[in-house]
Each structure stands twice: as structure tokens, then as C-alpha cells.
């Protein structure tokens, strides 16, 4: 048996804060399978089956599309030009209703087989969703993706949309982001400061735009699970006056990264068995913990995905999640409805996170948000490309039952530390050219003392001498990248489009 893992005090605090939603989850070809969403005879069988399930969850009242305010756009609006570029519309709606709190009966155990029920405690709420849909209904592939927005920095952020935008918008998905938690809506949260990030970039909705969001009201995170459920149920409904209008939704997938992944872990184990609402889950970068079911009801460290869950769940883990956030102690074998991917050379957040945040941030804040001057050379690794394939594989699993590829585990020692080769590259895990034909050492750790920066990993370029030792000439480098990229596609961990892009970049690189 492996010895109990010792994590630093800062890692323990960070894990607890992420699970509670109280710190820093900081913050893109191939066609999808043809949809059978709409026929002359009406909604498909899948759409009718979903509609029957939706009736089990209360529907919120809908107001919108919402307009006006200081900026004239929704917080977390897409970057300029994306509506036209991808042929999408984007609208914001306010949702209102009465949400229930949940409570667990008995002990919350690490196996996730909890008995959780809605209580008699209800509270009124008004929150918001940002909805993106294909402008042409014929382009819709039948799937609605609902993101639990991350509130760790004291404001809403949408890291999974940033990672998945190229897939979601190219392949005809509908998407909704939900302000499920109080910290993203109401003033009086953390009030944290991040070096080089202006305070207005970390403001909750009612502070960021008090005119546009004055009517929002969140009763607290005991009600967050039901608010998320009601939001997904409301957006998924077809009909006049609904956010998706004439689109017949056939399936609904929940996604969430970092702190939101902690929430979705508890949702899968505790809430999904009560409402059967979602068709699948992408739990992206969780750590050792799961989120509270209610105040005072905290799951134990090492909580796993229950083995009797009835819908597909894909967990995606980076080096940071395994090591610093302790997911190594929540590992479990894949089972009928669970697949876990562990990717070498990746960090909890990375350069692509920052790049999307800066690009989108130009629309919703006056601040140019960039942590690179604080955190140094953050991880510039392959996470985005692998996450896109992970989501694509999850969707295929839900649609036709084809299970995703089985991921090799990143090798860890008896203390739970990641085993590395002589260059410092992680051994095992999902392999890509970034780690098998490297030009830099990519890790999930950051050498600074900043808790924020600890999530962004690091990139250490190889020296000219190291490159010359690895590659006899440029053709040898391109051959190594091509071999690794092709293997990753064949193994089911990269989309062909991503592999082609990596090979093209290698052909144009000045290496060695």
C-alpha cells in the first residue's frame, strides 16, 4: 500500500478553498455526428425522452434577452467577431425561481454512494445564463453543453468554454454558462488581490455592472445545485420564448473546471441520482476533495465517482491536479460509466487559459488581464488539444456508446510525487509531441511562492545543446513530432486537426 501522501500546507489550504469555491480557478474541425434533432414529424425520440426527464426539475421564469448596462454586453461575452466567424448568436437571460437546498442522509463516504435529498428549505433567486446557439438551426447537433461557472477568484469565469470553443462552435453545439454560486453574483466575497490584475477584473456581477445586474439575487451556495439544475432544465426546453427557441435538444452535458469540477463531483455523487437530468459530465481538473453538499456536510478527501452512476463521466487531470491538488489520493479504476484521463506535461491552468482570458477580457473589462509578468514562463503545453479530444470522446460515448480511450496513468512514487525522466518530464500519462518530442520541459509546478501561480505550471526551454543532442537535424525533429502526433491520434487522445497543426508548427520551427 502506498504511504499516505504529504502535501504542503499551502496545497492543503488551496484544495480546501477550491472545494469551497473560495480561491483561484483562474482563469479552442472535425464534423460532429449528424443530428436527428428535427424531422418533419417533430422532435426526435431522443428529444422527447429528454423532455420527459426535464419535467422532473422545476422550470425557472425567463427574462430576456437582457441588454444595456455599463458595457452593453454580458459579462464573459465572446470575443469580438466570434458570432460572425462561427455563425452563432449570443444572448443573456435572467432566470428566477425558488431553489431547494440539499442534505445528505448519513455519512458522506469516499465511494460517493451517498443518499442525498432535497430539503424543505427553499429560497427565491434570480441569476443569469449566457446562451450561445447556431444562428442556423440546421447546424445544431442536438447537444446542449452547460458550464458551471468558476467563482474562485471572486467573480465568474468560464475556463472550459475557453478550452473547448473551437470544438463547440465549429461542431454545432448549443452552450449555456450558469452563474450558479453566490460569489459570482453578490458583493462581499473574497476581495482578493492578484498582482498585475486590476480589481475591476475580479468583481462579482453586481459590482462589475450594477445597472445591468441590479435585479440579480443569490441566496447562498446551499441552493447552488438546484439553481444549476433549474438553469440547465430551463435552457434545454424547446418552444417560443425559451432561450433556445426552436432547437430540439436531445442531450445535455455538464462541464466544469477546477472549483467547478469539485462541485460537479458532488453533483454526480449526490444530485444526479435524484433528478437524472444530465446525459454526461466532463469533470475537468478536480483535486482530492469534492464540494460541500450543504453547510457542514463536507465530503472526505479522496472522494471518488460512485460506481453505480448511470451516465458517462470523464475526469480530466493535469500534473498539477495529481500532485499539488492531491488527486493522486482520489484515483480509482475506470468503470462502466467512468473514464479518467491523466495528461503529461500539463498544468491546472496554462498559457491558453491566459490567452483566452485576455482575448475575451477586452470586451468585458477595461483591464488587460495577464499573469505572465507575475508567474513567469507558465505552462505552454498541450492541455487544450487533449481536453478537446476528451470532450469529443465523451460526446461520442453519450451518443453511440463508444467508450473513450483508456488513459495510462502518470507514474507516481510511494509518496505520491510524479516520477520524471532525466530532463524533468513526467513519466507515463497521455503522451503528445510536447513531452515525447519536446523543445521545453513542461510541468504542472511553478517555482514562485504565489498560490495563484502554483496553478499555472512552468515552461523551461531546452538549451541549444540539449536540442542538438535530441535531434540530429530539423528533419529528425519533424519526424519525431509527426510520430508522436500520429500515435496520439491513433491512441484516441488527439483530434486529427490538432495533430496536423502540431506537425505544421514543427515544420516551420527553427529546431534544432
C-alpha positions in Angstrom: 0.0 0.0 0.0 1.3 3.5 -0.9 2.3 5.6 2.1 -0.1 8.5 2.9 0.8 11.4 0.7 2.2 14.5 2.4 1.1 17.8 0.8 2.4 21.2 1.7 0.3 23.4 3.9 -0.4 25.8 1.0 -1.6 22.9 -1.2 -3.9 21.7 1.6 -5.3 25.2 2.1 -5.7 25.7 -1.7 -7.5 22.4 -2.1 -9.9 23.3 0.7 -10.6 26.7 -0.8 -11.1 25.4 -4.3 -13.6 22.9 -2.9 -15.4 25.6 -1.1 -15.3 27.9 -4.2 -13.2 30.4 -2.3 -10.0 30.8 -4.4 -8.4 30.8 -7.6 -9.6 28.9 -10.6 -8.1 31.4 -12.9 -8.8 31.8 -15.5 -10.0 26.0 -29.0 -12.8 20.6 -37.3 -14.0 17.6 -37.4 -17.7 17.5 -38.0 -19.9 16.1 -35.3 -22.1 13.1 -36.0 -25.2 14.1 -37.9 -28.1 15.2 -35.7 -31.5 13.7 -35.8 -32.8 16.7 -33.8 -35.6 17.9 -36.1 -37.7 15.9 -38.5 -40.9 16.8 -40.4 -42.7 14.6 -37.9 -41.5 16.7 -35.0 -38.8 16.2 -32.3 -36.7 13.0 -32.4 -37.1 10.2 -29.9 -34.1 11.4 -28.0 -35.5 14.9 -27.7 -38.8 13.5 -26.5 -37.1 11.4 -23.9 -35.1 14.4 -22.6 -38.3 16.5 -22.4 -39.9 13.8 -20.2 -36.9 14.0 -17.9 -37.0 17.8 -17.8 -40.5 17.6 -16.3 -38.9 16.2 -13.1 -37.0 19.5 -12.5 -38.7 22.9 -11.7 -38.6 25.4 -14.6 -37.3 28.9 -13.9 -39.0 32.1 -15.1 -37.1 33.6 -18.1 -36.4 37.3 -18.7 -34.5 38.5 -21.8 -32.6 38.7 -23.8 -31.0 41.2 -21.4 -29.5 44.3 -22.8 -28.0 47.6 -21.6 -25.7 48.3 -18.7 -22.3 50.0 -18.4 -20.6 47.9 -21.2 -23.7 47.0 -23.2 -22.7 43.3 -23.2 -22.9 40.3 -20.9 -20.0 39.6 -18.5 -18.0 36.8 -20.2 -19.3 37.7 -23.7 -17.5 36.0 -26.5 -14.5 37.9 -28.1 -15.3 40.4 -30.9 -16.2 38.9 -34.2 -16.9 35.3 -33.0 -20.6 35.5 -33.7 -19.9 36.1 -37.3 -16.9 33.9 -37.5 -18.7 30.8 -36.3 -22.3 31.7 -37.3 -23.6 31.9 -33.7 -25.9 34.1 -31.7 -25.2 35.0 -28.1 -27.8 36.3 -25.6 -28.0 36.7 -21.9 -31.1 35.8 -19.8 -32.2 36.2 -16.2 -33.7 33.2 -14.6 -35.8 33.4 -11.5 -37.5 30.8 -9.2 -37.4 29.1 -5.9 -34.4 26.8 -5.3 -34.2 23.9 -2.8 -31.2 23.1 -0.6 -30.0 19.5 -0.3 -28.9 17.4 2.6 -27.2 14.0 2.9 -28.6 11.2 5.0 -25.9 9.5 6.9 -22.2 9.8 6.3 -20.6 11.1 3.2 -18.2 8.3 2.2 -15.2 8.2 -0.1 -17.0 5.8 -2.5 -19.5 8.5 -3.4 -22.5 6.3 -2.8 -24.4 9.0 -0.9 -28.0 9.3 -0.1 -28.9 13.0 -0.8 -32.3 14.5 -1.0 -33.8 18.0 -1.4 -34.9 19.5 1.8 -37.9 21.7 2.7 -35.6 24.7 2.8 -36.2 26.8 -0.2 -35.2 30.4 -1.2 -36.0 32.7 -4.1 -33.2 33.5 -6.6 -32.5 35.4 -9.7 -29.4 34.5 -11.6 -28.2 34.7 -15.2 -27.2 32.5 -18.1 -25.3 33.3 -21.3 -26.6 31.3 -24.2 -24.8 30.6 -27.5 -26.5 28.8 -30.3 -26.0 28.2 -34.0 -27.7 31.0 -36.0 -28.9 28.4 -38.5 -31.0 25.8 -36.7 -29.9 23.2 -39.3 -26.3 23.5 -37.9 -27.4 22.4 -34.4 -26.1 18.9 -33.5 -28.6 18.2 -30.8 -26.4 18.7 -27.7 -26.5 21.5 -25.1 -23.4 22.0 -23.0 -23.9 23.7 -19.6 -20.9 25.1 -17.8 -20.9 25.6 -14.0 -19.0 28.9 -14.0 -16.0 29.1 -11.7 -16.1 31.7 -8.9 -12.8 31.0 -7.2 -11.3 34.4 -7.9 -14.5 36.1 -6.6 -16.1 36.5 -10.0 -17.5 34.4 -12.8 -15.0 32.8 -15.2 -15.6 30.3 -18.0 -12.4 28.3 -18.4 -14.0 25.3 -20.1 -15.5 27.5 -22.8 -12.1 28.9 -23.4 -10.6 25.4 -23.8 -13.5 24.0 -25.9 -14.6 26.9 -28.0 -13.1 25.6 -31.2 -15.0 22.4 -30.9 -18.3 23.7 -29.5 -18.7 26.5 -32.1 -17.3 24.5 -35.1 -19.4 21.4 -34.4 -22.8 22.9 -33.8 -23.3 22.7 -30.1 -25.5 24.9 -28.0 -23.9 26.3 -24.9 -25.0 27.9 -21.7 -22.9 29.3 -18.8 -24.6 29.5 -15.4 -23.9 31.8 -12.6 -24.6 29.1 -10.1 -22.8 30.4 -7.0 -23.3 33.4 -4.8 -19.7 34.7 -5.0 -20.0 35.3 -8.8 -23.2 37.4 -8.2 -23.2 39.2 -4.9 -20.7 41.8 -3.5 -18.8 40.9 -0.3 -16.9 37.9 -1.5 -13.2 37.3 -1.1 -12.0 40.7 -2.3 -8.7 39.1 -3.2 -5.9 40.8 -5.0 -3.8 39.3 -7.8 -0.6 41.2 -8.8 -0.9 43.0 -12.1 -4.7 42.3 -12.2 -6.9 45.4 -11.7 -9.7 44.9 -9.1 -12.4 45.5 -11.7 -11.4 42.3 -13.4 -12.2 40.4 -10.2 -15.6 41.9 -9.4 -18.8 39.9 -9.0 -21.6 40.8 -11.4 -23.5 43.3 -9.3 -20.3 45.2 -8.6 -19.0 45.0 -12.2 -22.2 46.4 -13.7 -24.7 47.5 -11.0 -27.1 48.8 -13.7 -27.3 45.6 -15.8 -27.3 43.2 -12.9 -29.2 45.1 -10.2 -32.0 42.6 -10.2 -29.9 39.5 -9.5 -30.2 37.9 -6.1 -28.4 34.7 -4.9 -29.5 33.1 -1.5 -26.3 31.2 -1.0 -24.4 28.1 -2.1 -26.6 25.7 -0.3 -29.0 26.4 -3.2 -26.4 26.3 -5.9 -27.0 22.7 -7.0 -30.7 23.3 -7.6 -30.1 26.7 -9.3 -27.7 24.9 -11.7 -30.3 22.2 -12.3 -33.1 24.6 -12.9 -30.9 26.7 -15.3 -30.0 23.6 -17.4 -33.6 22.4 -17.4 -34.9 25.8 -18.5 -32.4 26.4 -21.3 -32.9 22.8 -22.6 -36.6 23.3 -23.1 -37.8 23.9 -26.7 -40.5 26.4 -27.5 -41.5 30.0 -28.1 -40.0 32.4 -25.5 -37.3 29.9 -24.4 -33.5 30.7 -24.8 -33.0 28.1 -27.5 -36.3 28.7 -29.2 -36.9 26.1 -32.0 -33.8 23.9 -31.3 -34.8 20.5 -30.1 -32.3 19.5 -27.6 -31.6 15.7 -27.4 -28.9 15.6 -24.7 -27.4 17.8 -22.0 -23.8 17.7 -20.9 -22.4 19.4 -17.7 -18.9 20.7 -17.7 -16.8 22.4 -15.1 -13.1 23.1 -14.4 -11.2 23.5 -11.1 -13.5 24.6 -8.4 -16.5 23.9 -10.6 -15.1 20.3 -11.1 -15.3 19.9 -7.3 -18.9 20.9 -7.5 -19.7 18.6 -10.3 -18.1 15.7 -8.4 -20.6 16.2 -5.6 -23.3 16.7 -8.2 -22.6 13.3 -9.8 -22.5 11.5 -6.5 -25.3 13.3 -4.7 -27.7 15.3 -7.0 -27.7 13.5 -10.4 -29.3 10.3 -8.8 -32.2 12.4 -7.6 -33.1 14.0 -11.0 -31.4 12.1 -13.8 -31.0 15.5 -15.6 -27.7 15.3 -17.4 -26.6 12.8 -20.0 -22.9 13.1 -19.1 -20.3 15.1 -17.3 -16.8 16.5 -18.0 -15.1 16.9 -14.6 -12.0 18.9 -15.5 -9.1 19.3 -13.1 -10.5 18.3 -9.8 -8.3 17.7 -6.8 -8.5 15.3 -3.8 -11.7 16.9 -2.5 -15.3 17.4 -3.5 -17.6 20.3 -2.6 -19.9 20.5 0.3 -23.5 19.2 -0.2 -24.6 21.8 2.4 -23.0 23.9 5.1 -21.4 21.4 7.5 -21.6 18.5 5.1 -18.2 18.1 3.6 -17.2 15.0 1.6 -14.0 13.4 2.8 -10.7 13.8 1.0 -10.3 11.1 -1.6 -14.0 11.1 -2.7 -14.4 9.1 -5.8 -17.1 8.9 -8.5 -19.7 6.4 -7.5 -19.5 3.1 -9.4 -23.3 2.9 -9.8 -23.7 6.2 -11.7 -25.8 5.7 -14.8 -24.4 8.2 -17.2 -20.9 8.7 -18.7 -18.4 10.7 -16.6 -14.9 11.7 -18.0 -12.4 13.1 -15.5 -9.5 15.1 -17.0 -6.5 15.5 -14.7 -3.3 17.5 -15.2 0.0 17.2 -13.4 -0.9 20.0 -11.0 -4.2 18.2 -10.1 -2.4 15.0 -9.3 0.5 16.4 -7.4 -0.3 19.8 -5.9 -4.0 19.3 -5.5 -3.7 15.7 -4.4 -5.9 13.9 -6.9 -3.5 11.0 -6.6 -5.3 10.2 -3.4 -8.7 10.2 -5.2 -7.6 7.9 -8.1 -9.9 5.0 -8.9 -10.1 2.4 -11.6 -12.2 3.2 -14.6 -15.6 1.5 -14.5 -18.7 1.2 -16.7 -19.5 4.9 -16.6 -16.2 6.4 -15.6 -13.0 7.2 -17.6 -10.2 9.2 -16.2 -7.5 10.8 -18.4 -4.2 11.9 -16.9 -2.1 14.1 -19.3 1.7 14.5 -19.0 3.2 18.0 -19.5 0.0 19.9 -18.5 -0.9 22.3 -15.7 -4.2 23.1 -13.9 -4.2 26.4 -15.8 -1.8 27.5 -18.6 -0.9 29.8 -21.4 -4.1 29.0 -23.3 -6.1 30.0 -20.2 -4.4 33.4 -20.1 -4.6 33.9 -23.9 -8.4 33.3 -24.0 -8.9 35.4 -20.9 -7.0 38.4 -22.4 -8.9 38.0 -25.7 -12.3 37.8 -24.2 -11.5 40.3 -21.4 -11.1 43.1 -23.9 -14.9 43.0 -24.3 -16.0 42.8 -20.6 -13.4 44.9 -18.7 -11.1 47.9 -19.2 -8.3 45.8 -17.8 -5.7 43.9 -19.7 -5.6 40.8 -17.5 -2.3 38.8 -17.9 -0.5 37.0 -15.2 2.6 36.3 -17.2 4.6 39.1 -15.6 3.8 37.7 -12.2 4.1 33.9 -12.8 7.0 33.8 -15.2 7.0 31.2 -18.0 3.7 29.5 -17.4 2.9 26.1 -18.9 2.5 26.3 -22.6 1.6 22.7 -23.0 -0.9 20.5 -24.8 -3.9 20.6 -22.4 -6.2 22.5 -24.8 -5.8 20.0 -27.6 -6.2 17.0 -25.3 -9.2 18.4 -23.5 -10.9 19.0 -26.8 -10.4 15.3 -27.7 -11.6 14.3 -24.2 -14.8 16.2 -24.7 -15.3 14.9 -28.2 -14.8 11.4 -26.9 -17.3 12.0 -24.1 -19.8 13.2 -26.6 -19.4 10.1 -28.8 -19.7 7.9 -25.7 -23.0 9.6 -24.9 -24.4 9.5 -28.4 -23.5 6.0 -29.6 -22.0 4.2 -26.6 -18.3 4.1 -27.8 -16.2 4.4 -24.7 -13.2 6.8 -24.8 -9.7 5.5 -25.0 -8.2 4.2 -21.7 -5.6 6.6 -20.4 -2.2 5.4 -19.0 -1.6 6.8 -15.5 1.1 9.3 -14.8 3.7 7.4 -12.8 4.0 8.4 -9.2 6.2 7.2 -6.4 5.3 5.9 -2.9 4.9 9.5 -1.6 2.6 10.4 -4.5 5.1 12.6 -6.3 5.3 12.5 -10.1 8.2 10.4 -11.4 10.3 12.4 -14.0 12.9 11.5 -16.5 16.4 12.9 -16.5 15.2 16.1 -18.3 12.4 16.6 -15.7 9.5 15.4 -18.0 6.8 13.3 -16.4 6.8 9.6 -17.0 3.6 7.9 -18.2 0.2 9.5 -18.8 -1.2 10.6 -22.1 1.7 11.4 -24.4 1.9 14.1 -27.1 4.8 15.7 -29.0 5.1 18.3 -26.2 6.6 15.5 -24.0 7.9 12.9 -26.5 9.4 15.4 -29.0 10.0 18.3 -26.6 11.6 21.7 -27.1 10.9 22.6 -23.5 10.3 20.9 -20.2 6.6 21.4 -19.3 5.4 20.7 -15.8 2.4 21.3 -13.5 4.5 23.1 -10.9 5.6 26.8 -10.8 8.7 27.9 -8.9 7.1 31.1 -7.4 5.6 31.3 -3.9 2.3 32.6 -5.3 -0.7 30.4 -4.6 -2.2 31.7 -7.9 0.9 31.0 -9.9 1.2 27.5 -8.4 -1.8 26.5 -10.7 -0.2 27.7 -13.9 2.8 25.3 -14.1 6.0 26.2 -15.9 7.8 26.0 -19.3 11.6 25.7 -19.3 13.1 25.8 -22.8 15.7 23.2 -23.7 19.1 24.7 -24.5 20.6 24.6 -28.0 22.9 21.8 -26.8 20.0 19.7 -25.4 18.1 20.1 -28.7 21.2 19.1 -30.7 21.5 16.0 -28.5 17.9 15.0 -29.2 17.6 15.9 -32.9 20.3 15.3 -35.5 18.7 17.9 -37.7 15.4 19.7 -38.4 14.0 16.7 -40.4 14.7 14.4 -37.4 12.7 16.9 -35.1 9.8 17.0 -37.6 9.8 13.2 -37.8 9.7 12.9 -34.0 6.8 15.3 -33.8 5.0 13.5 -36.6 5.5 10.1 -35.0 4.2 11.2 -31.6 1.3 13.2 -33.0 0.2 10.3 -35.2 0.4 7.9 -32.2 -1.7 10.2 -30.1 -4.4 10.3 -32.8 -4.3 6.5 -33.2 -4.5 6.1 -29.4 -7.5 8.3 -29.2 -6.0 11.3 -27.4 -5.7 14.0 -30.1 -8.1 15.1 -32.9 -6.6 14.8 -36.3 -6.9 18.6 -36.8 -4.8 19.2 -33.6 -2.1 16.7 -34.8 -1.9 18.4 -38.2 -1.5 21.8 -36.5 1.4 20.5 -34.4 3.1 18.9 -37.4 2.8 22.2 -39.3 4.2 24.2 -36.4 7.2 21.7 -36.2 7.9 22.1 -39.9 8.2 25.9 -39.5 10.1 25.8 -36.3 13.8 26.7 -36.0 14.7 23.4 -34.3 17.3 22.4 -33.6 
